[in-house]
Amino acid sequence: MILAPMQGLTEVLFRRVYEECFPGALSFAVSPFIALTRNLRFSTDNAQIRDVLPENNCGSIPLIPQILGKEPDEFVLLANHLYTLGYSEVNWNMGCPMRAVTVKHRGCGLMAHPDEVRAILDTVVPRLEGRLSVKVRLGLKDKEEIFAMVPVLNDYPLASVTVHPRLGRQQYTGVPDLDTFGQVLPMLKHPVIYNGDLCTPDDIRRLRRRFPQVSDLMVGRGILYRPTLPLEVDGSPTDKGNAKHFIRRLMEAIRTSLPREEAVVRKTKEYWSLLWRALPISEMQARQVLRAQKLTIVDNLIDSFIQ
């Protein structure tokens, strides 16, 4: 099972604590994207670069960095820099559904432009010093877009193709279109990774039964909702105490990594808005934390829920 990239959430702090609490539960993670810019700096001043530096990821889940953008020269420059850091593979984000991204023909915005994708791959692939994988959706506005994109992807030696079977315009609403995914799956020549709405062991078992040819599963929100999910699927012993211990350690790590109280409160609430589902509490109780403004109140409430 693979940890999905989630901006602001599955960053190195989360990955380190997760591997500490559940060693070996996940095969690897794809990092939140590094956005291409014209004058991208490979220094620790850039938080996205800092997130994937090997020295910052010691003891964390093995990582594949992800790149967002469509500028071939900048893509090659960044990818080859990441290979020199020791990574053997980078992932190209063609699935981000955020409008600010798609209107620039980035992320899922590329799904409607197979000729543009082919031109980028023609330029990029021969110049890469390592492997390339891609993450896609069914399309931006129409699921027919994936069927036009498949022949393009099949023409290149990609390490894998991750498919999230929603349209970009859906964002994360509605249900994944598994029927269309089932049509696309045998058409792709590469290993196919499934991503989307895998939140319970039953979700995963049903997906595996229906699509046994899928090479792996990528899980994002499901891990935040239920940190013990990979253990439960594999039949490893687990209980509520595992989730409580993980939440406690993550909250401790947030407090030691951020300098200002406002930043700690904000980051804590970002995680808590998802993680509370792993605890035997109600949404009304969870909202008490989200309404609190002072760190002492936030801490006291969370402590009362994870005793």
Buried (B, 14 or more C-beta within 10 A) or exposed (E): BBBBBBEEBBBBBBBBBBBBBBEEBBEBBBBBBBBBEEEBEBEEEBEBBBBBEEEBBEEBBBBBBBBBBBBBEBBBBBBBBBBEBEBEBBBBBBBBBBEEBBEEBBBBBBBBBBEBBBBBBEBBBEEBEBBBBBBBBBBBBBBEBBBBBBEBBEEBEBBBBBBBBBBBBBEEEEEBBBEBBEBBBEEBBBBBBBBBBBBBBEBBEEBBEEBEEBEBBBBBBBBBBBBBBBBBBEEEEBEEEBBBBBBBBBBEBBBEEBEEEEEBBEBBBBBBBBBBBBBEBEEEBBEBBBEBEEBEBBBEBBEEBBE
